[in-house]
Amino acid sequence: MAGVIKKEFGALLKDVKTAGKVSLGAFGVLWAVNFVNWVTGWAFLEYGVVPRTVDGLWGLLTMPFLHGGWGHLLANTLAGIPLALMAMERKKSDLAVVTAVTMVTSGLGCWLLGATGSVHVGASGVIFGLIGFLLGRGIWERRAGPMIMSVVVGAVFGGSLFTMIPGLTAGISWQAHLFGFLGGLLCAKLLRGSVSEK
């Protein structure tokens, strides 16, 4: 019995370490990009999502990598790392799927509904996608782990959901937050029946 417990604990520890490396690596890329952007006088910010322009569609791919300053990036990092770790509780690939889907949904929301001439940057659309995914898992799955994480996420990040309301918070892209969140909910519903495989 002790051998089985030790083996299970070892496997869990290995999974946590791997998930930690993935999360830190992903956010390490964001910090490296921000450093280059800072050195160049924030020259890359113009490559975010620019609503209703053909060139602005490229921002669907670049928006999460660009931030309007160090404080903006720090806020997304502090929220994003624990959310990313929780998103990999079932399968590590869940993080990649949610990230890809919410990059598109949040970016399209900004492109369709953003103010003319505005530029939308930041990973908050993906962050809200992770919030939506984790809350959705607690709704659609019948396992203790996702339900507990859903309660924790709701308690910690519930107040931030008000930033999805149009015009309530100046300087924040409600479009990115709302459509990222909806993309995360969609992922939770679509992935709920997938087989667990670390």
MDAnalysis code that builds the backbone (N, CA, C; Angstrom):
import MDAnalysis as mda
import numpy as np

u = mda.Universe.empty(594, n_residues=198, atom_resindex=np.repeat(np.arange(198), 3), trajectory=True)
u.add_TopologyAttr("name", ["N", "CA", "C"] * 198)
u.add_TopologyAttr("resid", np.arange(1, 199))
u.add_TopologyAttr("resname", ["MET", "ALA", "GLY", "VAL", "ILE", "LYS", "LYS", "GLU", "PHE", "GLY", "ALA", "LEU", "LEU", "LYS", "ASP", "VAL", "LYS", "THR", "ALA", "GLY", "LYS", "VAL", "SER", "LEU", "GLY", "ALA", "PHE", "GLY", "VAL", "LEU", "TRP", "ALA", "VAL", "ASN", "PHE", "VAL", "ASN", "TRP", "VAL", "THR", "GLY", "TRP", "ALA", "PHE", "LEU", "GLU", "TYR", "GLY", "VAL", "VAL", "PRO", "ARG", "THR", "VAL", "ASP", "GLY", "LEU", "TRP", "GLY", "LEU", "LEU", "THR", "MET", "PRO", "PHE", "LEU", "HIS", "GLY", "GLY", "TRP", "GLY", "HIS", "LEU", "LEU", "ALA", "ASN", "THR", "LEU", "ALA", "GLY", "ILE", "PRO", "LEU", "ALA", "LEU", "MET", "ALA", "MET", "GLU", "ARG", "LYS", "LYS", "SER", "ASP", "LEU", "ALA", "VAL", "VAL", "THR", "ALA", "VAL", "THR", "MET", "VAL", "THR", "SER", "GLY", "LEU", "GLY", "CYS", "TRP", "LEU", "LEU", "GLY", "ALA", "THR", "GLY", "SER", "VAL", "HIS", "VAL", "GLY", "ALA", "SER", "GLY", "VAL", "ILE", "PHE", "GLY", "LEU", "ILE", "GLY", "PHE", "LEU", "LEU", "GLY", "ARG", "GLY", "ILE", "TRP", "GLU", "ARG", "ARG", "ALA", "GLY", "PRO", "MET", "ILE", "MET", "SER", "VAL", "VAL", "VAL", "GLY", "ALA", "VAL", "PHE", "GLY", "GLY", "SER", "LEU", "PHE", "THR", "MET", "ILE", "PRO", "GLY", "LEU", "THR", "ALA", "GLY", "ILE", "SER", "TRP", "GLN", "ALA", "HIS", "LEU", "PHE", "GLY", "PHE", "LEU", "GLY", "GLY", "LEU", "LEU", "CYS", "ALA", "LYS", "LEU", "LEU", "ARG", "GLY", "SER", "VAL", "SER", "GLU", "LYS"])
u.atoms.positions = np.array([
    [0.822, -1.207, 0.000],
    [0.000, 0.000, 0.000],
    [0.863, 1.268, 0.000],
    [1.899, 1.253, 0.856],
    [2.801, 2.404, 0.935],
    [3.500, 2.642, -0.397],
    [3.840, 1.532, -1.083],
    [4.502, 1.649, -2.386],
    [3.604, 2.287, -3.424],
    [2.310, 1.944, -3.387],
    [1.343, 2.509, -4.336],
    [1.173, 4.004, -4.086],
    [1.052, 4.375, -2.799],
    [0.894, 5.791, -2.446],
    [2.130, 6.587, -2.874],
    [3.297, 6.018, -2.625],
    [4.537, 6.687, -3.005],
    [4.621, 6.865, -4.514],
    [4.185, 5.842, -5.255],
    [4.213, 5.916, -6.718],
    [3.249, 6.987, -7.226],
    [2.029, 7.006, -6.647],
    [1.030, 8.001, -7.058],
    [1.499, 9.421, -6.730],
    [2.081, 9.590, -5.552],
    [2.581, 10.900, -5.154],
    [3.717, 11.338, -6.075],
    [4.573, 10.399, -6.429],
    [5.677, 10.706, -7.344],
    [5.180, 11.138, -8.706],
    [4.135, 10.451, -9.206],
    [3.552, 10.802, -10.509],
    [2.908, 12.184, -10.452],
    [2.204, 12.460, -9.327],
    [1.569, 13.763, -9.162],
    [2.612, 14.868, -9.115],
    [3.674, 14.653, -8.369],
    [4.747, 15.639, -8.254],
    [5.393, 15.911, -9.614],
    [5.576, 14.845, -10.388],
    [6.146, 14.997, -11.723],
    [5.230, 15.825, -12.614],
    [3.909, 15.580, -12.531],
    [2.941, 16.338, -13.319],
    [2.949, 17.816, -12.944],
    [3.021, 18.088, -11.639],
    [3.037, 19.472, -11.169],
    [4.297, 20.191, -11.653],
    [5.432, 19.516, -11.591],
    [6.685, 20.111, -12.060],
    [6.627, 20.410, -13.555],
    [6.099, 19.457, -14.318],
    [5.992, 19.652, -15.768],
    [5.065, 20.817, -16.088],
    [3.905, 20.855, -15.401],
    [2.953, 21.943, -15.622],
    [3.575, 23.283, -15.252],
    [4.350, 23.295, -14.168],
    [5.026, 24.523, -13.753],
    [6.018, 25.001, -14.797],
    [6.767, 24.074, -15.369],
    [7.736, 24.439, -16.401],
    [7.033, 24.998, -17.642],
    [5.918, 24.376, -18.023],
    [5.159, 24.851, -19.185],
    [4.650, 26.268, -18.937],
    [4.056, 26.487, -17.757],
    [3.502, 27.804, -17.429],
    [4.584, 28.876, -17.386],
    [5.664, 28.589, -16.673],
    [6.750, 29.564, -16.560],
    [7.397, 29.829, -17.909],
    [7.525, 28.783, -18.733],
    [8.100, 28.956, -20.064],
    [7.243, 29.858, -20.931],
    [5.927, 29.638, -20.886],
    [5.009, 30.445, -21.697],
    [5.068, 31.908, -21.287],
    [5.035, 32.165, -19.988],
    [5.075, 33.558, -19.535],
    [6.474, 34.149, -19.680],
    [7.497, 33.299, -19.688],
    [8.846, 33.768, -19.972],
    [8.939, 34.366, -21.366],
    [8.237, 33.751, -22.324],
    [8.201, 34.282, -23.690],
    [7.566, 35.669, -23.692],
    [6.464, 35.833, -22.936],
    [5.799, 37.138, -22.886],
    [6.722, 38.216, -22.311],
    [7.483, 37.839, -21.280],
    [8.403, 38.818, -20.688],
    [9.546, 39.165, -21.639],
    [10.013, 38.173, -22.396],
    [11.074, 38.434, -23.377],
    [10.575, 39.368, -24.475],
    [9.360, 39.123, -24.963],
    [8.771, 39.986, -25.992],
    [8.591, 41.394, -25.445],
    [8.127, 41.500, -24.196],
    [7.908, 42.819, -23.595],
    [9.220, 43.585, -23.441],
    [10.284, 42.858, -23.125],
    [11.586, 43.507, -22.998],
    [12.016, 44.101, -24.339],
    [11.882, 43.319, -25.411],
    [12.249, 43.810, -26.744],
    [11.370, 45.002, -27.110],
    [10.087, 44.900, -26.805],
    [9.155, 45.988, -27.100],
    [9.543, 47.255, -26.334],
    [9.927, 47.093, -25.074],
    [10.342, 48.219, -24.233],
    [11.607, 48.876, -24.779],
    [12.590, 48.038, -25.172],
    [13.860, 48.551, -25.711],
    [13.626, 49.367, -26.978],
    [12.642, 48.961, -27.767],
    [12.361, 49.654, -29.028],
    [11.361, 50.791, -28.861],
    [11.109, 51.194, -27.619],
    [10.175, 52.303, -27.382],
    [8.734, 51.915, -27.612],
    [8.408, 50.662, -27.306],
    [7.047, 50.136, -27.459],
    [6.576, 50.203, -28.910],
    [7.507, 49.968, -29.821],
    [7.202, 50.090, -31.254],
    [6.256, 49.008, -31.761],
    [6.169, 47.886, -31.039],
    [5.352, 46.772, -31.535],
    [3.876, 46.875, -31.160],
    [3.517, 47.842, -30.318],
    [2.131, 47.920, -29.855],
    [1.135, 48.124, -30.993],
    [1.586, 48.715, -32.071],
    [0.687, 48.952, -33.201],
    [0.258, 47.660, -33.891],
    [0.902, 46.542, -33.521],
    [0.582, 45.268, -34.164],
    [-0.453, 44.449, -33.392],
    [-1.165, 45.093, -32.476],
    [-2.276, 44.421, -31.811],
    [-3.474, 44.341, -32.743],
    [-4.619, 44.017, -32.182],
    [-5.852, 43.957, -32.975],
    [-6.346, 45.377, -33.238],
    [-6.496, 45.715, -34.512],
    [-7.046, 47.006, -34.909],
    [-8.420, 46.737, -35.513],
    [-9.480, 47.171, -34.837],
    [-10.843, 46.821, -35.262],
    [-11.162, 47.151, -36.712],
    [-11.776, 46.161, -37.351],
    [-12.340, 46.285, -38.696],
    [-11.354, 46.758, -39.758],
    [-10.106, 46.364, -39.605],
    [-9.108, 46.594, -40.653],
    [-8.517, 45.241, -41.038],
    [-8.156, 45.101, -42.290],
    [-7.603, 43.823, -42.760],
    [-6.278, 43.529, -42.047],
    [-5.399, 44.523, -41.989],
    [-4.112, 44.326, -41.309],
    [-4.307, 44.031, -39.822],
    [-5.371, 44.589, -39.250],
    [-5.634, 44.402, -37.831],
    [-5.978, 42.984, -37.445],
    [-6.321, 42.151, -38.439],
    [-6.621, 40.743, -38.160],
    [-5.381, 39.973, -37.722],
    [-4.203, 40.452, -38.117],
    [-2.969, 39.786, -37.670],
    [-2.857, 39.833, -36.151],
    [-3.532, 40.805, -35.570],
    [-3.506, 40.936, -34.122],
    [-4.095, 39.752, -33.384],
    [-4.903, 38.938, -34.063],
    [-5.424, 37.731, -33.422],
    [-4.272, 36.838, -32.966],
    [-3.168, 36.882, -33.705],
    [-1.996, 36.071, -33.366],
    [-1.033, 36.802, -32.443],
    [-0.973, 38.126, -32.552],
    [0.039, 38.881, -31.809],
    [-0.462, 39.515, -30.519],
    [-1.766, 39.782, -30.426],
    [-2.311, 40.517, -29.275],
    [-1.876, 39.962, -27.919],
    [-1.935, 38.636, -27.675],
    [-1.578, 38.131, -26.344],
    [-0.105, 38.313, -25.980],
    [0.742, 38.523, -26.981],
    [2.173, 38.654, -26.723],
    [2.596, 40.094, -26.448],
    [1.706, 41.046, -26.693],
    [2.037, 42.460, -26.572],
    [1.319, 43.063, -25.370],
    [2.040, 43.867, -24.591],
    [1.464, 44.499, -23.411],
    [1.822, 45.985, -23.376],
    [0.918, 46.753, -22.781],
    [1.089, 48.198, -22.765],
    [2.025, 48.720, -21.692],
    [2.782, 47.862, -21.069],
    [3.724, 48.268, -20.038],
    [4.025, 47.108, -19.112],
    [4.964, 47.344, -18.195],
    [5.376, 46.283, -17.285],
    [4.279, 45.933, -16.287],
    [3.526, 46.925, -15.831],
    [2.434, 46.666, -14.900],
    [1.349, 45.804, -15.518],
    [1.047, 46.084, -16.780],
    [0.052, 45.304, -17.530],
    [0.478, 43.842, -17.618],
    [1.738, 43.626, -17.951],
    [2.262, 42.264, -18.072],
    [2.309, 41.570, -16.711],
    [2.724, 42.297, -15.676],
    [2.811, 41.702, -14.338],
    [1.438, 41.242, -13.858],
    [0.425, 42.056, -14.078],
    [-0.931, 41.691, -13.660],
    [-1.393, 40.423, -14.365],
    [-1.133, 40.341, -15.666],
    [-1.537, 39.147, -16.416],
    [-0.727, 37.919, -16.003],
    [0.525, 38.126, -15.650],
    [1.372, 37.011, -15.222],
    [0.909, 36.447, -13.883],
    [0.650, 37.337, -12.935],
    [0.234, 36.895, -11.599],
    [-1.089, 36.141, -11.641],
    [-1.977, 36.541, -12.539],
    [-3.246, 35.825, -12.697],
    [-3.071, 34.586, -13.564],
    [-2.257, 34.709, -14.591],
    [-2.172, 33.654, -15.602],
    [-1.469, 32.386, -15.165],
    [-0.405, 32.500, -14.381],
    [0.348, 31.297, -13.995],
    [-0.502, 30.326, -13.184],
    [-1.174, 30.758, -12.103],
    [-2.002, 29.781, -11.388],
    [-3.164, 29.250, -12.216],
    [-3.756, 30.098, -13.052],
    [-4.853, 29.634, -13.907],
    [-4.355, 28.601, -14.912],
    [-3.169, 28.829, -15.479],
    [-2.594, 27.872, -16.432],
    [-2.312, 26.539, -15.754],
    [-1.785, 26.586, -14.542],
    [-1.517, 25.350, -13.798],
    [-2.802, 24.566, -13.562],
    [-3.862, 25.260, -13.160],
    [-5.137, 24.583, -12.917],
    [-5.743, 24.038, -14.199],
    [-5.537, 24.749, -15.311],
    [-6.092, 24.299, -16.587],
    [-5.477, 22.995, -17.053],
    [-4.273, 22.675, -16.553],
    [-3.592, 21.436, -16.950],
    [-3.855, 20.286, -15.975],
    [-4.820, 20.455, -15.064],
    [-5.105, 19.428, -14.071],
    [-5.480, 18.086, -14.706],
    [-6.265, 18.140, -15.776],
    [-6.704, 16.914, -16.432],
    [-5.731, 16.481, -17.514],
    [-5.483, 17.380, -18.447],
    [-4.552, 17.103, -19.547],
    [-3.749, 18.360, -19.832],
    [-2.483, 18.196, -20.068],
    [-1.645, 19.361, -20.368],
    [-2.080, 20.022, -21.669],
    [-2.610, 19.224, -22.589],
    [-3.036, 19.780, -23.870],
    [-4.236, 20.711, -23.726],
    [-4.976, 20.620, -22.611],
    [-6.114, 21.519, -22.407],
    [-5.675, 22.979, -22.443],
    [-4.518, 23.272, -21.865],
    [-4.019, 24.649, -21.856],
    [-3.791, 25.147, -23.276],
    [-3.205, 24.302, -24.115],
    [-2.938, 24.705, -25.502],
    [-4.238, 24.949, -26.262],
    [-5.226, 24.086, -26.055],
    [-6.506, 24.232, -26.753],
    [-7.209, 25.511, -26.317],
    [-7.291, 25.729, -25.006],
    [-7.965, 26.925, -24.491],
    [-7.243, 28.185, -24.956],
    [-5.931, 28.169, -24.921],
    [-5.157, 29.328, -25.368],
    [-5.438, 29.649, -26.828],
    [-5.386, 28.617, -27.684],
    [-5.603, 28.836, -29.120],
    [-7.018, 29.345, -29.403],
    [-8.010, 28.716, -28.786],
    [-9.401, 29.107, -29.029],
    [-9.666, 30.521, -28.529],
    [-9.188, 30.832, -27.336],
    [-9.495, 32.148, -26.773],
    [-8.677, 33.273, -27.400],
    [-7.532, 32.952, -27.962],
    [-6.827, 33.949, -28.761],
    [-7.717, 34.407, -29.911],
    [-8.366, 33.447, -30.544],
    [-9.231, 33.758, -31.691],
    [-10.510, 34.454, -31.244],
    [-11.194, 33.899, -30.231],
    [-12.477, 34.488, -29.836],
    [-12.313, 35.887, -29.257],
    [-11.297, 36.078, -28.401],
    [-11.098, 37.414, -27.816],
    [-10.658, 38.406, -28.884],
    [-9.784, 37.959, -29.776],
    [-9.327, 38.831, -30.849],
    [-10.443, 39.239, -31.792],
    [-11.296, 38.273, -32.144],
    [-12.428, 38.585, -33.028],
    [-13.417, 39.528, -32.352],
    [-13.626, 39.329, -31.046],
    [-14.503, 40.240, -30.320],
    [-13.990, 41.672, -30.380],
    [-12.676, 41.832, -30.204],
    [-12.061, 43.162, -30.301],
    [-12.159, 43.708, -31.711],
    [-11.913, 42.855, -32.693],
    [-11.906, 43.291, -34.090],
    [-13.303, 43.735, -34.533],
    [-14.315, 43.016, -34.074],
    [-15.686, 43.326, -34.492],
    [-16.285, 44.503, -33.722],
    [-16.007, 44.591, -32.417],
    [-16.718, 45.543, -31.565],
    [-15.849, 46.644, -30.972],
    [-14.546, 46.598, -31.202],
    [-13.668, 47.632, -30.667],
    [-13.899, 48.979, -31.326],
    [-13.506, 50.036, -30.631],
    [-13.669, 51.390, -31.164],
    [-12.778, 51.595, -32.390],
    [-13.296, 52.287, -33.369],
    [-12.532, 52.567, -34.580],
    [-11.239, 53.306, -34.231],
    [-10.120, 52.815, -34.769],
    [-8.826, 53.429, -34.529],
    [-8.137, 52.966, -33.260],
    [-8.801, 52.154, -32.465],
    [-8.172, 51.644, -31.242],
    [-7.261, 50.460, -31.568],
    [-6.362, 50.139, -30.645],
    [-5.478, 48.983, -30.785],
    [-5.577, 48.183, -29.490],
    [-5.865, 46.899, -29.623],
    [-6.056, 46.037, -28.455],
    [-4.855, 45.110, -28.296],
    [-4.242, 45.162, -27.110],
    [-3.086, 44.316, -26.822],
    [-3.262, 43.671, -25.443],
    [-2.511, 42.592, -25.213],
    [-2.496, 41.956, -23.909],
    [-3.049, 40.545, -23.926],
    [-2.639, 39.787, -22.932],
    [-3.048, 38.385, -22.804],
    [-4.310, 38.216, -21.973],
    [-4.970, 39.317, -21.615],
    [-6.125, 39.195, -20.728],
    [-7.280, 38.432, -21.363],
    [-7.386, 38.446, -22.682],
    [-8.425, 37.640, -23.331],
    [-8.216, 36.163, -23.050],
    [-6.963, 35.731, -23.092],
    [-6.635, 34.337, -22.780],
    [-6.823, 34.066, -21.288],
    [-6.450, 35.042, -20.443],
    [-6.638, 34.899, -18.997],
    [-8.112, 34.687, -18.691],
    [-8.975, 35.507, -19.278],
    [-10.408, 35.347, -19.057],
    [-10.926, 34.058, -19.685],
    [-10.278, 33.623, -20.742],
    [-10.624, 32.318, -21.312],
    [-10.345, 31.196, -20.334],
    [-9.223, 31.288, -19.628],
    [-8.890, 30.279, -18.619],
    [-9.877, 30.330, -17.456],
    [-10.296, 31.541, -17.076],
    [-11.304, 31.672, -16.012],
    [-12.604, 31.003, -16.457],
    [-13.036, 31.303, -17.676],
    [-14.263, 30.697, -18.196],
    [-14.159, 29.187, -18.293],
    [-13.000, 28.706, -18.718],
    [-12.778, 27.263, -18.852],
    [-12.883, 26.576, -17.495],
    [-12.226, 27.133, -16.493],
    [-12.214, 26.505, -15.173],
    [-13.571, 26.592, -14.487],
    [-14.273, 27.705, -14.660],
    [-15.628, 27.802, -14.120],
    [-16.563, 26.826, -14.845],
    [-16.393, 26.739, -16.159],
    [-17.226, 25.841, -16.951],
    [-17.008, 24.373, -16.607],
    [-15.770, 24.015, -16.315],
    [-15.491, 22.634, -15.930],
    [-16.231, 22.264, -14.654],
    [-16.312, 23.204, -13.731],
    [-17.046, 22.949, -12.494],
    [-18.529, 22.755, -12.730],
    [-19.044, 23.361, -13.806],
    [-20.464, 23.245, -14.140],
    [-20.760, 21.939, -14.871],
    [-19.915, 21.621, -15.869],
    [-20.237, 20.501, -16.755],
    [-19.611, 19.160, -16.368],
    [-18.615, 19.169, -15.510],
    [-18.003, 17.905, -15.095],
    [-18.495, 17.508, -13.710],
    [-18.489, 16.245, -13.439],
    [-18.956, 15.741, -12.150],
    [-17.804, 15.119, -11.367],
    [-16.710, 15.871, -11.268],
    [-15.567, 15.410, -10.486],
    [-15.247, 16.447, -9.429],
    [-14.748, 15.978, -8.313],
    [-14.467, 16.872, -7.191],
    [-13.422, 17.922, -7.553],
    [-12.344, 17.506, -8.241],
    [-11.255, 18.425, -8.573],
    [-11.725, 19.656, -9.329],
    [-12.404, 19.478, -10.485],
    [-12.874, 20.644, -11.237],
    [-13.873, 21.496, -10.464],
    [-14.717, 20.850, -9.647],
    [-15.704, 21.617, -8.889],
    [-15.029, 22.479, -7.818],
    [-14.016, 21.930, -7.158],
    [-13.279, 22.697, -6.150],
    [-12.532, 23.852, -6.809],
    [-11.885, 23.570, -7.952],
    [-11.152, 24.632, -8.658],
    [-12.097, 25.717, -9.131],
    [-13.300, 25.329, -9.549],
    [-14.286, 26.301, -10.000],
    [-14.668, 27.253, -8.868],
    [-14.853, 26.703, -7.675],
    [-15.187, 27.530, -6.511],
    [-14.035, 28.476, -6.182],
    [-12.799, 27.956, -6.214],
    [-11.622, 28.777, -5.919],
    [-11.485, 29.906, -6.944],
    [-11.622, 29.554, -8.212],
    [-11.502, 30.563, -9.279],
    [-12.597, 31.613, -9.140],
    [-13.815, 31.180, -8.845],
    [-14.910, 32.123, -8.661],
    [-14.657, 33.068, -7.501],
    [-14.105, 32.530, -6.407],
    [-13.844, 33.351, -5.231],
    [-12.722, 34.364, -5.481],
    [-11.677, 33.922, -6.182],
    [-10.511, 34.785, -6.392],
    [-10.727, 35.781, -7.532],
    [-11.327, 35.302, -8.626],
    [-11.414, 36.131, -9.832],
    [-12.817, 36.624, -10.151],
    [-13.795, 36.288, -9.307],
    [-15.177, 36.675, -9.595],
    [-15.361, 38.168, -9.793],
    [-14.687, 38.973, -8.979],
    [-14.822, 40.422, -9.099],
    [-14.345, 40.970, -10.431],
    [-13.360, 40.291, -11.024],
    [-12.815, 40.768, -12.302],
    [-13.806, 40.586, -13.452],
    [-14.830, 39.761, -13.255],
    [-15.803, 39.518, -14.321],
    [-16.606, 40.778, -14.653],
    [-16.624, 41.749, -13.731],
    [-17.332, 43.002, -14.009],
    [-16.657, 43.786, -15.136],
    [-15.382, 43.479, -15.413],
    [-14.694, 44.180, -16.507],
    [-15.167, 43.708, -17.879],
    [-16.072, 42.727, -17.898],
    [-16.658, 42.288, -19.160],
    [-17.859, 43.149, -19.547],
    [-18.287, 44.022, -18.663],
    [-19.437, 44.880, -18.923],
    [-18.990, 46.094, -19.737],
    [-19.597, 46.327, -20.905],
    [-19.184, 47.435, -21.772],
    [-19.205, 48.788, -21.059],
    [-18.081, 49.513, -21.190],
    [-17.993, 50.879, -20.693],
    [-17.844, 51.034, -19.196],
    [-17.805, 49.944, -18.436],
    [-17.739, 50.060, -16.979],
    [-16.349, 50.441, -16.487],
    [-15.312, 49.921, -17.160],
    [-13.936, 50.175, -16.730],
    [-13.153, 50.815, -17.867],
    [-12.747, 52.059, -17.674],
    [-12.014, 52.791, -18.714],
    [-10.634, 52.184, -18.933],
    [-10.218, 52.138, -20.193],
    [-8.876, 51.672, -20.528],
    [-8.714, 50.164, -20.546],
    [-9.796, 49.431, -20.323],
    [-9.741, 47.966, -20.339],
    [-10.614, 47.455, -21.471],
    [-10.108, 46.513, -22.218],
    [-10.840, 45.969, -23.359],
    [-11.881, 44.956, -22.881],
    [-13.101, 45.443, -22.665],
    [-14.171, 44.536, -22.253],
    [-14.428, 43.488, -23.327],
    [-14.165, 43.863, -24.582],
    [-14.386, 42.920, -25.674],
    [-13.478, 41.698, -25.537],
    [-12.199, 41.937, -25.239],
    [-11.248, 40.840, -25.061],
    [-11.657, 39.974, -23.879],
    [-12.052, 40.616, -22.778],
    [-12.431, 39.877, -21.585],
    [-13.680, 39.032, -21.820],
    [-14.713, 39.641, -22.392],
    [-15.977, 38.942, -22.595],
    [-15.840, 37.784, -23.583],
    [-15.229, 38.058, -24.730],
    [-15.148, 37.017, -25.756],
    [-14.103, 35.960, -25.420],
    [-13.077, 36.324, -24.650],
    [-12.161, 35.310, -24.150],
    [-12.873, 34.393, -23.176],
    [-13.669, 34.971, -22.276],
    [-14.435, 34.200, -21.297],
    [-15.395, 33.240, -21.996],
    [-16.113, 33.742, -22.999],
    [-17.049, 32.884, -23.741],
    [-16.318, 31.756, -24.458],
    [-15.145, 32.055, -25.003],
    [-14.341, 31.013, -25.642],
    [-13.911, 29.947, -24.654],
    [-13.578, 30.368, -23.432],
    [-13.208, 29.416, -22.388],
    [-14.364, 28.520, -21.994],
    [-15.563, 29.107, -21.864],
    [-16.761, 28.308, -21.572],
    [-17.012, 27.285, -22.679],
    [-16.842, 27.715, -23.921],
    [-17.016, 26.801, -25.052],
    [-16.047, 25.630, -24.954],
    [-14.793, 25.915, -24.631],
    [-13.795, 24.849, -24.484],
    [-14.182, 23.884, -23.372],
    [-14.674, 24.419, -22.253],
    [-15.075, 23.564, -21.137],
    [-16.179, 22.610, -21.547],
    [-17.114, 23.100, -22.330],
    [-18.229, 22.257, -22.778],
    [-17.771, 21.215, -23.786],
    [-16.920, 21.620, -24.729],
    [-16.471, 20.710, -25.781],
    [-15.479, 19.663, -25.276],
    [-14.670, 20.031, -24.294],
    [-13.629, 19.127, -23.798],
    [-14.078, 18.287, -22.606],
    [-15.299, 18.476, -22.146],
    [-15.725, 17.828, -20.911],
    [-15.727, 16.307, -20.990],
    [-15.896, 15.755, -22.202],
    [-15.960, 14.305, -22.329],
    [-14.657, 13.673, -22.725],
    [-13.567, 14.490, -22.804],
    [-12.300, 13.928, -23.260],
    [-11.701, 12.999, -22.210],
    [-10.976, 12.020, -22.657],
    [-10.393, 11.031, -21.770],
    [-9.170, 11.597, -21.076],
    [-9.043, 11.322, -19.796],
    [-7.898, 11.827, -19.037],
    [-6.623, 11.117, -19.465],
    [-5.643, 11.929, -19.864],
    [-4.339, 11.371, -20.211],
    [-3.290, 12.434, -20.013],
    [-2.442, 12.228, -19.082],
    [-1.419, 13.224, -18.762],
    [-0.316, 13.147, -19.790],
])
